[in-house]
Amino acid sequence: MVRVGDFSLELVEAQSKVPFKEHIGPPPHHHVYAEVEPDVEYFIRIESFSPTMTRVALKVDGVALYDTFPIQGQPKYQGFWERVNGKDIYTALRFEKSKFNQSFTSNATQPQTM
């Protein structure tokens, strides 16, 4: 779980709401990341410890899940949001396999033919 100021945030499995195993990266930044298999569905669990209501906006990979939402007290489990017949519907997010290819080699190391 990442806690900054009055907020905490963690990724949890969509059905069980159990947090994924987290790791802390090397200094100097010590980024926190979760260990998850591809195609697993998840929610973002966010909680505010502030006595006042706060509005929060979440982005995943640069894409806004929605505008903003209020949070105070109880944790919220956030995913994709839509309103259907006046009711809020949250759909789980899904991890996708990374497109990073470890066998990538730079053109600078390849022989050039002219």
Secondary structure in CASP SS format (residue, H / E / C, confidence):
PFRMAT SS
TARGET T0000
AUTHOR 0000-0000-0000
METHOD secondary structure of the structure
MODEL  1
M C 1.00
V E 1.00
R E 1.00
V E 1.00
G C 1.00
D C 1.00
F E 1.00
S E 1.00
L E 1.00
E E 1.00
L E 1.00
V E 1.00
E E 1.00
A C 1.00
Q C 1.00
S C 1.00
K C 1.00
V C 1.00
P E 1.00
F C 1.00
K E 1.00
E E 1.00
H E 1.00
I E 1.00
G C 1.00
P C 1.00
P C 1.00
P C 1.00
H C 1.00
H C 1.00
H C 1.00
V E 1.00
Y E 1.00
A E 1.00
E E 1.00
V C 1.00
E C 1.00
P C 1.00
D C 1.00
V C 1.00
E E 1.00
Y E 1.00
F E 1.00
I E 1.00
R E 1.00
I E 1.00
E E 1.00
S E 1.00
F C 1.00
S C 1.00
P C 1.00
T C 1.00
M C 1.00
T E 1.00
R E 1.00
V E 1.00
A C 1.00
L C 1.00
K E 1.00
V E 1.00
D C 1.00
G C 1.00
V E 1.00
A E 1.00
L C 1.00
Y C 1.00
D C 1.00
T C 1.00
F E 1.00
P E 1.00
I E 1.00
Q C 1.00
G C 1.00
Q C 1.00
P C 1.00
K E 1.00
Y E 1.00
Q E 1.00
G C 1.00
F E 1.00
W E 1.00
E E 1.00
R E 1.00
V E 1.00
N C 1.00
G C 1.00
K E 1.00
D E 1.00
I E 1.00
Y E 1.00
T E 1.00
A C 1.00
L E 1.00
R E 1.00
F C 1.00
E C 1.00
K C 1.00
S C 1.00
K C 1.00
F C 1.00
N C 1.00
Q C 1.00
S C 1.00
F C 1.00
T C 1.00
S C 1.00
N H 1.00
A H 1.00
T H 1.00
Q C 1.00
P C 1.00
Q C 1.00
T C 1.00
M C 1.00
END
